Amino acid sequence: MNKSNRTYIRVAVLGLLLVALVFALYSSFVKDPNAVKVGKAAPNFSLQQLNGPDMALSDLKGKGVVLNFWGTWCEPCKKELPALQQQYDQFKDKGLVVVGVNIGESTVAVEPFVKQFGVNFPILLDSQSQITKLYRIGPIPTTFFISPDGDVEEIFIGQLNEAMIAQKVSKILP
């Protein structure tokens, strides 16, 4: 292989790397137009409750909603659940509903887990992950704070503590 051939190969490889870099940057800045956004209406859905009938998000209009996506395998979710329960207990009489959406697990996995943590807010089962896809959930826990009129006020990805939840809940109470 002569020197000019090596130069062409190097230029081609650098060109491919540059194209990949430009694509990666473009992808990260041009967001999905169908993604759930702050200031927009939260997409309605209906899911089976762990111990009850189906629940639709639209059933909760007029209430502040904390919509939390989680899984039993998720360590930050386990740490966050008691804080969510505490805020639910404190504000449910003031118009707050905390809704836990379990991602892709069966009743057999979810029920003992919920009992272990003493959770009594509604738990919905997204066993086919349809709502998880609708809301474009990546890392969990992911929590949506939804106003009484059904608009997304804030989206938080990661573990919340009680103070953070209380501060965000204060903005969505009816």
N, C-alpha and C positions, 0 to 999 in steps of 0.2 A: 504494500500500500504506500503510495507516494504522498508527499507532503500536502499537495493541493487537495487530494481526496480526503485526507484527515481534516483539513480545514472545512470542507463542505459538510462533512459529517458533524463536526462540532457546531457549525452554524445551524444545521437542521435540528440538532438536539436542543440547542439554546432557543431556537424558534418555537419548538414544541413546548418547552418549559414556559416560555413567555405566554403562549396561547393558553396553557393550563392556568397560569397565574391570573390572567385577565378574566378568564371564565369564572374562576373561584371568587374573585373580587366582585364581578358582576352579580353572581348568584347570591352573594351575601348582602348586597345593597339593594337589589331589586326583590322585594318581598313578594310572597305569594298573595295575589289579589283576593283569594278566597279565605285567607286566614282571618280568624277572629281578631278584631282590633278594639283598642280602647276608644270609647266614644261612640261605638256602633252597637246596634242591638245584638244581644247574645242569641245565637241560633237556638231555636226551640228544638226540643227532643223529648222523647218519652222512653223510660226504661223501667224494668221490673225492680221493685224495691226488694231488699233482702227479706224482710218479713212483712209483706203487704202487697197492695195492688200496684200497678204501674203508676209512675209519677211523671208528669210533664213539667218542664221548666215554666211553661206558661201558666200552670196552676199556682205559681208562686208570685205572680204579678202583684205589685203593691207591697211586697216585702223586700228587705235587703237580703241578698243571697250570696253566701260564700260557697262557691262550687270548687271542690277540691278533688283532683284526680290522684289516685294512689294505688298501691299494691301491697300485699302482705309481705313480699320479698324485699321491700324498700326500707332500708334502715332509717333514713331521714323522715319517712312517712310515720314510722313507729314513734319517733320522738315528737312529731308534730301533732299527732292525734289527741293527746291529753289537752294541749293548748286549744285546739279547735273545740273540744268538748266543753272546756271551761268557758270559752266565749259564748258558745251556744247556750249553756246554762244561764249565763249572766244576761244575755240579750234576747232570748227567744220570746219573752213577754213584751218586748219593745219592737217586735216585728222583724227579727233576724231569723233566717233559716240557714243552717249549715247543711250542705248536701255533699256526701262523699260518693264519688264515682269510682268504684273498683274496676280496674282494667283487666279484663280477660280471665278472671278466675271464677271458679264454681262456688256455689253456696257452701259446699263441704269445706272449702278452704277459708272462705270469708267469715262464716258464722262464728267459729270458735275464736278467731282473731278479734272480731268486734266485741265479743263477750269478754275476752281477756283484758281489753282496754276500757271496758265499761262505756262504750259508745252508744248513745241513744238517739243521735240525730239520724235523719234518713240516709241509708246506704243504698245506692243504686248499683245494679250489676250490669256492666258493659261487657258481657261475656264474649261478644263477637268484635269488640273494639270499634264499633261503628261511630260512637260519639267521640271516642278518643281520636279517631281520624278526622271527624267533622271539626273538632276543636284544635286539630294540628298539634297534639300533645307530643312532645319529645321527652326531655328529662322529667322525672317525677320526684317529689310532688310538684304539681303545677296547680295554682289556685287563681280562680277568677272571682273578682269582687263585682257583683252586679247590683245596680241601683233598683229601687222599687219600680221604676218605669221600664226595666228590662235592658238597660244599657250597661255595657262593660265599663266599669270605672277604673279598674286596675287589673293587671295580670302579673302574678308573681311566680317565678320559677325558682324552686328551692324550698328549703325548710324554713317555716315561719315559727317565731316564738310568740308567747302570749301578748307581749307588749306590741309587737308588730301587727298582730291580728287586730288587737283592740284599736290601734291607730287607724287601720284601714276600714274596720267595721264602722267607726264613727262617721265616715264619709258616705256610708250607704244605708244607714238606718232611716226608716220612713219618718 
